[in-house]
Each structure stands twice: as structure tokens, then as C-alpha cells.
């Protein structure tokens, strides 16, 4: 539908397109003057010529107005970028097609059993540690005996331990005495040799420390122990085992080179690991993803793709490379635990 604005815009456009020496006629007198200029060979009635020119101009105005109306009132095609006055929101795909589906695998029954009872539907998710519940002294040990005593779990309480508090940051806590038992449980880290003298615990207070979990590094309540002859304190996680899974609480060695990243839409897990250099040469390797997707656990692995055999011996440098594989999940991760094939939970970063 042609509006008054369309006609007005058409007239303006035609004025701009006309030569400056012959402006667009807007009145009968102007049309008549222009007709006098072009009349040379055939004498015609001035009234007939004026009517013809006026009709032509009107037709041209209508044609231009129709084009303007069609452009103005027809729906605009969608574009990838934002337009003036338009706000566009980009939502990440919850199931990205560029991530190939991982090869299905089945972990050993012992792995599945370890996580079978994990409470994925509870509103309060248990902590899942991916490292030790002990944060060692930051600057190490000034003497060999102190280090051997610490690693061997040889401690002697030389102070009065606090009896509280019993909760902090919304968590129930173990006692300071129970935390000392955690320290003394570090047996087996020193093999052979004479037993070193016990390391004195000369102070104990409740503080906070960072611990690795399957949902990233978390700052949690911890008992802070001051040790004789050692510059920095040792921290023991103070959260009660009832808030930690699995039960009894396992102590995992942790692996800083192997960890996972979880996408914001919780549909993709990226496994980081140390592998061979990328490429198809004799020293390179490519990897494909393997995954078990269960009700309570996601077990992931990177499998090297076989390379073509070489005709002779090849010298390769013993250098590890940070490699990744993506695992596309059939359902959002939710509260499930991501583990390796041995059932060890992986740190999320």
C-alpha cells in the first residue's frame, strides 16, 4: 500500500536525480516552460503536451513510490549481525554438531560400583576431592628429619587442641584431634631407613585452605597446624566425611596434567592430557574420545589413533604435549562425576 510518505519520498528522489539545469517541474508554469524548450520540429498543442508530460511525471512518481513502499513495508531478511534498533541474543548450542560422538566404552564393574550410590538428585551435592585432604607446608622443610617425620606421619601434639567449633561455612566439621589423625595416617610415604623423631605440633586453629575437587578448586574450612622447625603451616580439610564422597573418603594422588573443562551448557566435557605431538608423522599422534555415560558417572578416555608404520627406526624427542579431546554428552552433566577409566575423579578447571 502506497502512503503519503512514499509519494513525498519519491518526489524528493526524482528531484535529486534530475540535472541541476533542468529542475523537476512542480507546477503547471514550470512544465509549460520546459515544453517550450523541447518543442523544435513538430508544432503541437501546448495544452496536449502539458497533459502528456504531467501524466508521465505522475506515472514515474507512482513507480518510484511503489518501489519505496515495497522496500519499506516488506519484511527484512534475517542477518547474522545486529541491526540498528534490534537486540539479538546468541545462545550456545546445547548439543554442538561439530563435536563427534565419543566411542562408547564400559569401565570395570569395580569402577561403576564405587559411584553407583552417588546422590545426583540431592539438592546439596557432596564434595568430591580430586587430591589430598592435606595441604602441605608451602615452602617445604628446612631439614631432612622434619620432612621424613612429616611424610611418615610421625607427629607429637605439643599444645592444647581446640574443642570447637563444630560447623563453619555451612559444613559440619571434624575435631582438631581427628585432623591430627589424618596427618598421622600418612604412612607408607617413606620406605626403609630409621624412624625419624616425631615432629611437634605446636599450634592449632581453624582456618581455610584451597582443595582440588571435581568442580574446581574450592576454599574450604581447614585445621591449621603450626609445626616446630617448619616455616609454614600444614592444613587439613575440616569438613566432616558425611559431606564428602565416596565413603569412606578416598585419597587420590591427583594429576595436574589430566583434568577436564565443562562447557557452560553442560553438554560438552573437554579432557586435557599429556600426549604425543599432533600430526600423522612417526612421532605424532591423533586421539579420539571414549566415554561411558552412566546415571551417576561419566568415565572419559583419550585413545590414540593408529598411525602408519614406518620402514625403519625413528628418533623422537621425549616431549609431552598438552592435548585435548571433546566428549559430547547425550544429556547435560548435572551432578554426575567425571572420572578416568580407573574411577578416579578428575579435577574441573
Buried (B, 14 or more C-beta within 10 A) or exposed (E): EBEEEBBEBBBEBBEEEEEEEEEBBEEEEEBBEBBEEEEEEEEEEEEEBBEEBEEEBEEBBBEBBBEBBEEEEEEEEEEEEEEEEEEEEEEEEBEEEEBEEBEEBEBEEEBBEBBEEBEBEEEEBBBBBBBBBBBBBEEEBEEEBBBBBBBBBBBBBEEEBEEEEEEBEEBBBBBBEBBBEBBEEBEEEBEEEEEBEBBBBBBBEBBBBEBBBBBEBBEBBBBBBBBBEBEBBBBBBBBBBEBBBBEEBBBBEBBEEBBBBBBEBBBBBBBBBEBBBEEEBBBBBBBEBBBBBBEBBBBBBBBEEEBEEEEEEEEEEEEEEEBBBBBBBEEBBEBBBBBBBEBBBBBBB
